[in-house]
Amino acid sequence: MLVLGRGGLAIVKLGGTAKSFVPVLGMKGFFIPQKQTNKNYHKGVTQMQLIIPDHYDPKLDVLETQEAIRYIRETFQDEFGKELHLSRLSAPMYVDHDSGLNDNLSGVEQPVSFQMKELPGETIEIVHSLAKWKRLALHKYGFKMHQGLYTNMNAIRKDDEIDNFHSIYVDQWDWEKIIREDERNIDTLKKTVRKIFKVIKHMEHEVWYKYPEAVHHLPDKIHFCTTQELADRWPDYTPKEREDAITKENGAVFLMQIGGALANEPKHDDRAPDYDDWQLNGDILFWYEPLARSIEISSMGIRVDEQALLRQLEIAHATDRLDLPYHQMIMNHELPYTIGGGIGQSRLCMLLLGKAHVGEVQASVWPEEMLKKCAANNINIL
């Protein structure tokens, strides 16, 4: 059953045939079947969805969920740090605009910004992520080869489209690790992904032991594929439909090579040109049966060297960034070669606890109609 709410909110009720055909609401107020949006995928079609699972029955109440969140976060970061040899570091919530350290994301999102009384004329930005800051920190604090860091990153992405998985508040473990130049390859990327997957699987067993009635079980292995392979296999699907199809088939997927153009169509998705190497990056995805969708848990990659940075800035028509301090340090070989990424804290809790909405595991701001629909369907938004 599909219900169109006021204020441009499309509510999708899972059950019956709705799982295989899910319309979305476009800006002009009409339903657009997803398979017809492929050619307009990168043209800014705005959509917001709320998926309501049939007979949703959360196994933990709000207070029990809060305790489970604390347990997952504390346990995961300890195990993750040990597995990847990372040290915890304090990180900024905001950076100077002129430093070039903020994450430009796809290039259209605007950061929340303000000015300080003590720094007249300078713009301070709340971070979108710490992708660039981490690499600079490894250099600044004297980390050695194969050492790395992780942080508890809190960001505001005010332009994000919100739904069951997305909030304007972003909380993640941002991490970065030094590698050799000759380790900038697919093998290093896959090896690191398997280590992260190992820790996530370990957390599944931890949650299963502590909260057996609530745990959402995960597959035993992760599948690797590229965006081009998906485009070749499903040329008529949108990028999101391809992600759903391959993840439903395999349970867990690391989708590689995001940001560059595909053979016969535009890029699979947007990526900033100045941190990930588009040939050596990817997303960790899980099939999430409660919502009949794939859920992205991590975006990560081997970072740009000077050649990749220049090439990608030229493609993005953003070579003016080469004048920024951070970019000059890469071009002048002053920063180490690294691999890094982010792991969503709230999304990991949502995945492991089988929650229907990210608002059940984090406090944020939501449209009033979304709050009403969730409350009416036993979804306890914080």
C-alpha positions as a Markdown table, in Angstrom:
| # | Residue | x | y | z |
|---|---|---|---|---|
| 1 | Met | 0.0 | 0.0 | 0.0 |
| 2 | Leu | 1.3 | 3.5 | -0.9 |
| 3 | Val | 0.3 | 6.6 | 0.9 |
| 4 | Leu | 1.1 | 10.1 | -0.3 |
| 5 | Gly | 1.5 | 12.4 | 2.7 |
| 6 | Arg | 1.5 | 16.2 | 2.8 |
| 7 | Gly | 4.6 | 18.2 | 2.3 |
| 8 | Gly | 6.2 | 16.0 | -0.3 |
| 9 | Leu | 6.6 | 12.8 | 1.7 |
| 10 | Ala | 6.1 | 9.5 | 0.0 |
| 11 | Ile | 5.2 | 6.7 | 2.5 |
| 12 | Val | 5.9 | 3.2 | 1.2 |
| 13 | Lys | 4.2 | 0.4 | 3.1 |
| 14 | Leu | 6.0 | -2.9 | 2.7 |
| 15 | Gly | 3.9 | -5.9 | 1.9 |
| 16 | Gly | 2.2 | -7.4 | -1.1 |
| 17 | Thr | 3.7 | -6.2 | -4.3 |
| 18 | Ala | 5.2 | -3.0 | -3.0 |
| 19 | Lys | 8.6 | -4.6 | -2.4 |
| 20 | Ser | 9.2 | -5.1 | -6.0 |
| 21 | Phe | 7.9 | -1.8 | -7.3 |
| 22 | Val | 8.5 | 1.3 | -5.1 |
| 23 | Pro | 7.5 | 4.7 | -6.6 |
| 24 | Val | 9.1 | 7.9 | -5.3 |
| 25 | Leu | 7.8 | 11.4 | -5.2 |
| 26 | Gly | 9.3 | 14.1 | -7.5 |
| 27 | Met | 9.5 | 17.8 | -6.9 |
| 28 | Lys | 6.4 | 18.5 | -9.0 |
| 29 | Gly | 4.2 | 16.2 | -6.9 |
| 30 | Phe | 3.8 | 13.1 | -9.1 |
| 31 | Phe | 5.0 | 9.6 | -8.7 |
| 32 | Ile | 8.0 | 8.6 | -10.8 |
| 33 | Pro | 8.6 | 4.9 | -11.2 |
| 34 | Gln | 12.3 | 4.3 | -10.3 |
| 35 | Lys | 13.1 | 2.5 | -13.5 |
| 36 | Gln | 12.2 | 5.6 | -15.5 |
| 37 | Thr | 14.6 | 7.8 | -13.5 |
| 38 | Asn | 17.8 | 6.3 | -14.8 |
| 39 | Lys | 18.7 | 9.0 | -17.4 |
| 40 | Asn | 17.9 | 11.8 | -15.0 |
| 41 | Tyr | 19.7 | 10.2 | -12.1 |
| 42 | His | 22.4 | 12.9 | -11.9 |
| 43 | Lys | 20.1 | 15.8 | -12.7 |
| 44 | Gly | 19.0 | 16.6 | -9.2 |
| 45 | Val | 15.5 | 14.9 | -9.0 |
| 46 | Thr | 14.6 | 15.5 | -5.4 |
| 47 | Gln | 12.8 | 12.7 | -3.5 |
| 48 | Met | 12.1 | 11.8 | 0.1 |
| 49 | Gln | 10.7 | 8.4 | 1.2 |
| 50 | Leu | 9.6 | 6.8 | 4.4 |
| 51 | Ile | 9.4 | 3.0 | 4.3 |
| 52 | Ile | 7.1 | 1.3 | 6.8 |
| 53 | Pro | 7.7 | -2.4 | 7.4 |
| 54 | Asp | 4.6 | -4.6 | 7.9 |
| 55 | His | 3.9 | -5.4 | 11.5 |
| 56 | Tyr | 7.1 | -3.8 | 12.8 |
| 57 | Asp | 7.8 | -4.9 | 16.3 |
| 58 | Pro | 11.0 | -3.5 | 17.9 |
| 59 | Lys | 12.4 | -6.1 | 20.3 |
| 60 | Leu | 14.1 | -3.5 | 22.5 |
| 61 | Asp | 12.3 | -0.5 | 24.1 |
| 62 | Val | 13.9 | 3.0 | 24.0 |
| 63 | Leu | 16.0 | 2.6 | 27.2 |
| 64 | Glu | 17.2 | -0.9 | 26.2 |
| 65 | Thr | 18.0 | 0.4 | 22.8 |
| 66 | Gln | 20.1 | 3.2 | 24.3 |
| 67 | Glu | 22.1 | 0.6 | 26.3 |
| 68 | Ala | 22.6 | -1.5 | 23.2 |
| 69 | Ile | 23.8 | 1.5 | 21.3 |
| 70 | Arg | 26.4 | 2.3 | 24.0 |
| 71 | Tyr | 27.6 | -1.3 | 24.0 |
| 72 | Ile | 27.9 | -1.5 | 20.2 |
| 73 | Arg | 29.7 | 1.7 | 19.9 |
| 74 | Glu | 32.2 | 1.1 | 22.6 |
| 75 | Thr | 32.9 | -2.5 | 21.7 |
| 76 | Phe | 33.2 | -1.9 | 17.9 |
| 77 | Gln | 35.6 | 1.0 | 18.2 |
| 78 | Asp | 37.9 | -1.0 | 20.4 |
| 79 | Glu | 37.9 | -4.1 | 18.2 |
| 80 | Phe | 38.2 | -2.0 | 15.0 |
| 81 | Gly | 41.2 | -0.1 | 16.4 |
| 82 | Lys | 42.9 | -3.4 | 17.3 |
| 83 | Glu | 42.2 | -5.1 | 13.9 |
| 84 | Leu | 43.5 | -2.2 | 11.8 |
| 85 | His | 46.2 | -0.9 | 14.2 |
| 86 | Leu | 44.6 | 2.5 | 14.7 |
| 87 | Ser | 44.9 | 4.9 | 17.6 |
| 88 | Arg | 42.0 | 7.1 | 18.7 |
| 89 | Leu | 42.5 | 10.8 | 18.1 |
| 90 | Ser | 40.4 | 13.9 | 19.0 |
| 91 | Ala | 39.0 | 15.6 | 15.9 |
| 92 | Pro | 37.5 | 19.0 | 15.1 |
| 93 | Met | 33.8 | 19.7 | 14.6 |
| 94 | Tyr | 34.6 | 22.6 | 12.3 |
| 95 | Val | 37.5 | 23.9 | 10.1 |
| 96 | Asp | 38.5 | 27.1 | 8.4 |
| 97 | His | 37.0 | 27.3 | 4.9 |
| 98 | Asp | 40.3 | 28.6 | 3.4 |
| 99 | Ser | 42.2 | 25.5 | 4.6 |
| 100 | Gly | 40.5 | 23.3 | 2.0 |
| 101 | Leu | 40.1 | 20.6 | 4.6 |
| 102 | Asn | 36.3 | 20.3 | 4.5 |
| 103 | Asp | 34.8 | 17.5 | 2.5 |
| 104 | Asn | 33.1 | 18.9 | -0.6 |
| 105 | Leu | 31.0 | 15.7 | -1.0 |
| 106 | Ser | 29.4 | 15.8 | -4.5 |
| 107 | Gly | 30.2 | 19.5 | -4.9 |
| 108 | Val | 26.8 | 21.0 | -4.5 |
| 109 | Glu | 26.1 | 20.6 | -0.8 |
| 110 | Gln | 26.7 | 23.7 | 1.3 |
| 111 | Pro | 28.3 | 23.4 | 4.8 |
| 112 | Val | 26.8 | 25.0 | 7.8 |
| 113 | Ser | 29.1 | 28.0 | 8.5 |
| 114 | Phe | 29.6 | 30.9 | 10.9 |
| 115 | Gln | 32.1 | 33.6 | 11.7 |
| 116 | Met | 34.1 | 34.0 | 14.9 |
| 117 | Lys | 34.5 | 37.3 | 16.7 |
| 118 | Glu | 38.2 | 36.7 | 17.0 |
| 119 | Leu | 38.7 | 35.9 | 13.3 |
| 120 | Pro | 36.9 | 38.7 | 11.4 |
| 121 | Gly | 36.4 | 38.0 | 7.7 |
| 122 | Glu | 37.1 | 34.3 | 8.0 |
| 123 | Thr | 34.5 | 31.6 | 7.5 |
| 124 | Ile | 34.4 | 28.6 | 9.8 |
| 125 | Glu | 32.6 | 25.5 | 8.5 |
| 126 | Ile | 31.1 | 22.6 | 10.4 |
| 127 | Val | 32.6 | 19.5 | 8.8 |
| 128 | His | 30.9 | 17.3 | 6.3 |
| 129 | Ser | 33.5 | 14.6 | 7.0 |
| 130 | Leu | 37.1 | 14.5 | 8.1 |
| 131 | Ala | 38.4 | 12.8 | 4.9 |
| 132 | Lys | 41.2 | 15.4 | 4.3 |
| 133 | Trp | 41.8 | 16.4 | 7.9 |
| 134 | Lys | 42.8 | 12.8 | 8.9 |
| 135 | Arg | 45.6 | 12.6 | 6.3 |
| 136 | Leu | 47.0 | 15.9 | 7.4 |
| 137 | Ala | 46.8 | 14.7 | 11.0 |
| 138 | Leu | 48.8 | 11.6 | 10.3 |
| 139 | His | 51.6 | 13.9 | 8.9 |
| 140 | Lys | 51.3 | 16.5 | 11.7 |
| 141 | Tyr | 51.4 | 14.0 | 14.6 |
| 142 | Gly | 54.2 | 11.9 | 13.2 |
| 143 | Phe | 52.5 | 8.5 | 12.6 |
| 144 | Lys | 54.7 | 5.8 | 11.1 |
| 145 | Met | 54.3 | 3.4 | 8.3 |
| 146 | His | 51.2 | 1.2 | 8.7 |
| 147 | Gln | 50.0 | 3.1 | 11.7 |
| 148 | Gly | 46.7 | 5.0 | 11.6 |
| 149 | Leu | 44.0 | 6.8 | 13.5 |
| 150 | Tyr | 40.3 | 6.8 | 14.1 |
| 151 | Thr | 38.0 | 9.5 | 15.4 |
| 152 | Asn | 34.4 | 9.9 | 16.5 |
| 153 | Met | 33.2 | 12.3 | 13.8 |
| 154 | Asn | 30.0 | 14.3 | 14.1 |
| 155 | Ala | 28.9 | 16.3 | 11.1 |
| 156 | Ile | 25.9 | 18.2 | 9.8 |
| 157 | Arg | 24.9 | 17.7 | 6.2 |
| 158 | Lys | 21.9 | 20.0 | 5.9 |
| 159 | Asp | 21.3 | 19.3 | 2.2 |
| 160 | Asp | 21.0 | 15.6 | 2.5 |
| 161 | Glu | 17.7 | 14.0 | 1.6 |
| 162 | Ile | 16.3 | 12.3 | 4.6 |
| 163 | Asp | 14.6 | 8.9 | 4.8 |
| 164 | Asn | 14.9 | 5.7 | 6.9 |
| 165 | Phe | 18.7 | 5.6 | 6.4 |
| 166 | His | 19.6 | 9.3 | 6.1 |
| 167 | Ser | 19.7 | 12.1 | 8.5 |
| 168 | Ile | 21.2 | 15.6 | 8.4 |
| 169 | Tyr | 23.2 | 14.5 | 11.5 |
| 170 | Val | 26.1 | 12.2 | 10.6 |
| 171 | Asp | 28.0 | 10.2 | 13.2 |
| 172 | Gln | 30.7 | 7.9 | 12.1 |
| 173 | Trp | 34.1 | 6.5 | 12.9 |
| 174 | Asp | 36.4 | 8.3 | 10.5 |
| 175 | Trp | 39.7 | 6.5 | 10.1 |
| 176 | Glu | 43.0 | 6.8 | 8.1 |
| 177 | Lys | 46.1 | 4.6 | 7.8 |
| 178 | Ile | 49.5 | 5.1 | 6.2 |
| 179 | Ile | 50.5 | 2.8 | 3.4 |
| 180 | Arg | 53.4 | 2.5 | 1.0 |
| 181 | Glu | 53.2 | 3.9 | -2.5 |
| 182 | Asp | 53.4 | 0.3 | -3.9 |
| 183 | Glu | 50.4 | -0.7 | -1.8 |
| 184 | Arg | 48.1 | 1.7 | -3.6 |
| 185 | Asn | 46.3 | -1.2 | -5.4 |
| 186 | Ile | 43.1 | -3.3 | -5.4 |
| 187 | Asp | 44.7 | -6.0 | -3.2 |
| 188 | Thr | 45.3 | -3.6 | -0.4 |
| 189 | Leu | 41.8 | -2.2 | -0.7 |
| 190 | Lys | 40.2 | -5.7 | -0.6 |
| 191 | Lys | 42.4 | -6.9 | 2.3 |
| 192 | Thr | 41.3 | -3.9 | 4.3 |
| 193 | Val | 37.6 | -4.4 | 3.5 |
| 194 | Arg | 37.8 | -8.0 | 4.7 |
| 195 | Lys | 39.3 | -6.8 | 8.0 |
| 196 | Ile | 36.4 | -4.3 | 8.5 |
| 197 | Phe | 33.9 | -7.0 | 7.5 |
| 198 | Lys | 35.5 | -9.3 | 10.1 |
| 199 | Val | 34.9 | -6.8 | 12.9 |
| 200 | Ile | 31.3 | -6.2 | 11.8 |
| 201 | Lys | 30.7 | -9.9 | 11.9 |
| 202 | His | 32.3 | -10.1 | 15.3 |
| 203 | Met | 29.9 | -7.4 | 16.5 |
| 204 | Glu | 26.9 | -9.5 | 15.1 |
| 205 | His | 28.0 | -12.3 | 17.4 |
| 206 | Glu | 28.5 | -9.9 | 20.3 |
| 207 | Val | 25.0 | -8.5 | 19.9 |
| 208 | Trp | 23.5 | -12.0 | 19.4 |
| 209 | Tyr | 25.0 | -13.1 | 22.7 |
| 210 | Lys | 23.8 | -10.0 | 24.6 |
| 211 | Tyr | 20.5 | -9.3 | 22.8 |
| 212 | Pro | 19.5 | -12.6 | 21.1 |
| 213 | Glu | 15.9 | -11.5 | 20.5 |
| 214 | Ala | 17.0 | -8.3 | 18.7 |
| 215 | Val | 20.0 | -9.1 | 16.5 |
| 216 | His | 19.8 | -8.9 | 12.8 |
| 217 | His | 21.9 | -11.6 | 11.2 |
| 218 | Leu | 24.5 | -10.9 | 8.5 |
| 219 | Pro | 26.0 | -13.0 | 5.7 |
| 220 | Asp | 29.3 | -14.9 | 6.3 |
| 221 | Lys | 31.3 | -13.3 | 3.5 |
| 222 | Ile | 31.5 | -10.2 | 1.4 |
| 223 | His | 31.3 | -10.1 | -2.4 |
| 224 | Phe | 33.4 | -7.7 | -4.5 |
| 225 | Cys | 32.3 | -6.1 | -7.8 |
| 226 | Thr | 32.7 | -2.9 | -9.7 |
| 227 | Thr | 30.2 | -0.2 | -10.8 |
| 228 | Gln | 31.0 | -1.1 | -14.4 |
| 229 | Glu | 30.2 | -4.7 | -13.9 |
| 230 | Leu | 26.8 | -3.7 | -12.5 |
| 231 | Ala | 26.1 | -1.4 | -15.4 |
| 232 | Asp | 27.0 | -4.1 | -17.9 |
| 233 | Arg | 24.7 | -6.6 | -16.1 |
| 234 | Trp | 21.7 | -4.3 | -15.5 |
| 235 | Pro | 22.0 | -1.5 | -18.1 |
| 236 | Asp | 18.3 | -0.4 | -17.6 |
| 237 | Tyr | 18.5 | -0.1 | -13.8 |
| 238 | Thr | 19.3 | 3.1 | -11.9 |
| 239 | Pro | 22.5 | 3.0 | -9.8 |
| 240 | Lys | 20.5 | 2.5 | -6.7 |
| 241 | Glu | 18.5 | -0.4 | -8.2 |
| 242 | Arg | 21.8 | -2.0 | -9.2 |
| 243 | Glu | 23.1 | -1.7 | -5.7 |
| 244 | Asp | 19.9 | -3.3 | -4.3 |
| 245 | Ala | 19.9 | -6.1 | -6.9 |
| 246 | Ile | 23.6 | -7.2 | -6.3 |
| 247 | Thr | 23.3 | -6.8 | -2.5 |
| 248 | Lys | 20.1 | -8.8 | -2.3 |
| 249 | Glu | 21.8 | -11.5 | -4.4 |
| 250 | Asn | 24.9 | -11.7 | -2.2 |
| 251 | Gly | 24.0 | -10.4 | 1.2 |
| 252 | Ala | 27.0 | -8.1 | 1.6 |
| 253 | Val | 28.9 | -6.3 | -1.2 |
| 254 | Phe | 31.9 | -4.1 | -1.6 |
| 255 | Leu | 31.1 | -2.0 | -4.6 |
| 256 | Met | 34.3 | -0.6 | -6.2 |
| 257 | Gln | 35.2 | 2.3 | -8.4 |
| 258 | Ile | 32.8 | 5.1 | -7.6 |
| 259 | Gly | 33.1 | 8.6 | -9.0 |
| 260 | Gly | 34.5 | 8.2 | -12.5 |
| 261 | Ala | 32.5 | 7.9 | -15.7 |
| 262 | Leu | 31.3 | 4.5 | -16.8 |
| 263 | Ala | 31.7 | 3.1 | -20.3 |
| 264 | Asn | 28.4 | 4.1 | -21.8 |
| 265 | Glu | 26.8 | 6.4 | -19.2 |
| 266 | Pro | 27.6 | 8.9 | -16.5 |
| 267 | Lys | 29.3 | 8.0 | -13.2 |
| 268 | His | 27.5 | 5.6 | -10.8 |
| 269 | Asp | 27.5 | 8.2 | -8.1 |
| 270 | Asp | 29.2 | 11.5 | -7.1 |
| 271 | Arg | 32.5 | 11.5 | -5.2 |
| 272 | Ala | 34.7 | 14.5 | -4.3 |
| 273 | Pro | 37.7 | 14.6 | -6.6 |
| 274 | Asp | 40.3 | 15.3 | -4.0 |
| 275 | Tyr | 40.4 | 12.5 | -1.5 |
| 276 | Asp | 39.5 | 9.0 | -2.8 |
| 277 | Asp | 41.2 | 7.7 | -6.0 |
| 278 | Trp | 38.1 | 6.8 | -8.0 |
| 279 | Gln | 39.7 | 3.6 | -9.3 |
| 280 | Leu | 40.6 | 2.5 | -5.7 |
| 281 | Asn | 37.5 | 3.2 | -3.6 |
| 282 | Gly | 34.1 | 1.7 | -2.8 |
| 283 | Asp | 31.2 | 1.3 | -0.5 |
| 284 | Ile | 30.4 | -1.6 | 1.9 |
| 285 | Leu | 26.7 | -2.5 | 1.4 |
| 286 | Phe | 24.5 | -5.0 | 3.3 |
| 287 | Trp | 21.1 | -6.3 | 2.2 |
| 288 | Tyr | 18.6 | -5.1 | 4.8 |
| 289 | Glu | 15.6 | -7.3 | 4.7 |
| 290 | Pro | 13.5 | -5.3 | 7.2 |
| 291 | Leu | 13.3 | -2.5 | 4.7 |
| 292 | Ala | 13.9 | -4.6 | 1.5 |
| 293 | Arg | 16.8 | -2.3 | 0.6 |
| 294 | Ser | 20.6 | -2.2 | 0.6 |
| 295 | Ile | 22.2 | -0.2 | 3.4 |
| 296 | Glu | 25.6 | 1.5 | 3.1 |
| 297 | Ile | 27.7 | 1.1 | 6.2 |
| 298 | Ser | 31.0 | 2.4 | 5.0 |
| 299 | Ser | 32.5 | 4.5 | 2.2 |
| 300 | Met | 36.3 | 4.2 | 1.9 |
| 301 | Gly | 39.2 | 4.1 | -0.4 |
| 302 | Ile | 42.9 | 4.6 | -1.1 |
| 303 | Arg | 43.5 | 8.3 | -1.2 |
| 304 | Val | 44.7 | 10.3 | -4.2 |
| 305 | Asp | 48.3 | 10.6 | -5.0 |
| 306 | Glu | 49.5 | 13.7 | -7.0 |
| 307 | Gln | 48.6 | 12.1 | -10.4 |
| 308 | Ala | 45.1 | 11.0 | -9.4 |
| 309 | Leu | 44.5 | 14.3 | -7.7 |
| 310 | Leu | 45.4 | 16.3 | -10.8 |
| 311 | Arg | 43.5 | 14.0 | -13.1 |
| 312 | Gln | 40.3 | 14.0 | -11.0 |
| 313 | Leu | 40.4 | 17.8 | -10.5 |
| 314 | Glu | 40.6 | 18.3 | -14.2 |
| 315 | Ile | 37.6 | 16.0 | -14.8 |
| 316 | Ala | 35.6 | 17.8 | -12.1 |
| 317 | His | 36.7 | 21.3 | -13.5 |
| 318 | Ala | 38.0 | 22.1 | -10.0 |
| 319 | Thr | 41.7 | 22.7 | -10.6 |
| 320 | Asp | 41.4 | 26.0 | -8.7 |
| 321 | Arg | 41.6 | 23.8 | -5.6 |
| 322 | Leu | 45.2 | 23.2 | -6.4 |
| 323 | Asp | 45.9 | 26.6 | -4.8 |
| 324 | Leu | 44.6 | 25.4 | -1.4 |
| 325 | Pro | 47.2 | 24.4 | 1.3 |
| 326 | Tyr | 46.0 | 20.8 | 1.6 |
| 327 | His | 46.2 | 20.2 | -2.2 |
| 328 | Gln | 49.6 | 21.8 | -2.5 |
| 329 | Met | 50.9 | 19.4 | 0.2 |
| 330 | Ile | 49.7 | 16.4 | -1.9 |
| 331 | Met | 51.3 | 17.8 | -5.1 |
| 332 | Asn | 54.5 | 18.5 | -3.2 |
| 333 | His | 54.7 | 15.0 | -1.8 |
| 334 | Glu | 54.4 | 16.3 | 1.8 |
| 335 | Leu | 51.6 | 14.0 | 2.9 |
| 336 | Pro | 51.8 | 10.2 | 3.3 |
| 337 | Tyr | 50.0 | 7.8 | 1.0 |
| 338 | Thr | 47.0 | 6.6 | 2.9 |
| 339 | Ile | 43.8 | 4.5 | 2.9 |
| 340 | Gly | 40.8 | 5.6 | 4.9 |
| 341 | Gly | 37.1 | 5.9 | 5.2 |
| 342 | Gly | 34.1 | 6.3 | 7.4 |
| 343 | Ile | 31.9 | 3.8 | 9.1 |
| 344 | Gly | 28.4 | 5.0 | 10.1 |
| 345 | Gln | 27.8 | 4.6 | 13.8 |
| 346 | Ser | 24.1 | 5.0 | 13.8 |
| 347 | Arg | 23.7 | 2.9 | 10.7 |
| 348 | Leu | 25.8 | 0.1 | 12.2 |
| 349 | Cys | 23.6 | 0.1 | 15.3 |
| 350 | Met | 20.5 | 0.2 | 13.1 |
| 351 | Leu | 21.8 | -2.8 | 11.1 |
| 352 | Leu | 22.8 | -5.0 | 14.0 |
| 353 | Leu | 19.6 | -4.2 | 16.0 |
| 354 | Gly | 17.1 | -4.6 | 13.1 |
| 355 | Lys | 15.7 | -1.1 | 13.4 |
| 356 | Ala | 13.4 | 0.4 | 10.9 |
| 357 | His | 14.6 | 4.0 | 11.0 |
| 358 | Val | 17.9 | 5.6 | 11.8 |
| 359 | Gly | 16.0 | 8.0 | 14.1 |
| 360 | Glu | 15.6 | 5.1 | 16.5 |
| 361 | Val | 19.3 | 5.1 | 17.2 |
| 362 | Gln | 20.2 | 8.8 | 16.9 |
| 363 | Ala | 18.6 | 12.1 | 17.8 |
| 364 | Ser | 18.0 | 14.5 | 14.9 |
| 365 | Val | 15.4 | 16.7 | 13.4 |
| 366 | Trp | 12.6 | 15.2 | 11.2 |
| 367 | Pro | 9.5 | 16.4 | 9.3 |
| 368 | Glu | 6.4 | 16.4 | 11.5 |
| 369 | Glu | 4.6 | 14.1 | 9.2 |
| 370 | Met | 7.4 | 11.6 | 9.2 |
| 371 | Leu | 7.3 | 11.6 | 13.0 |
| 372 | Lys | 3.5 | 11.0 | 13.1 |
| 373 | Lys | 3.7 | 8.2 | 10.6 |
| 374 | Cys | 6.5 | 6.5 | 12.5 |
| 375 | Ala | 4.7 | 6.9 | 15.9 |
| 376 | Ala | 1.6 | 5.3 | 14.3 |
| 377 | Asn | 3.6 | 2.3 | 13.2 |
| 378 | Asn | 5.5 | 1.5 | 16.4 |
| 379 | Ile | 8.7 | 3.2 | 15.2 |
| 380 | Asn | 10.1 | 5.1 | 18.2 |
| 381 | Ile | 12.0 | 8.1 | 16.9 |
| 382 | Leu | 14.3 | 9.7 | 19.5 |
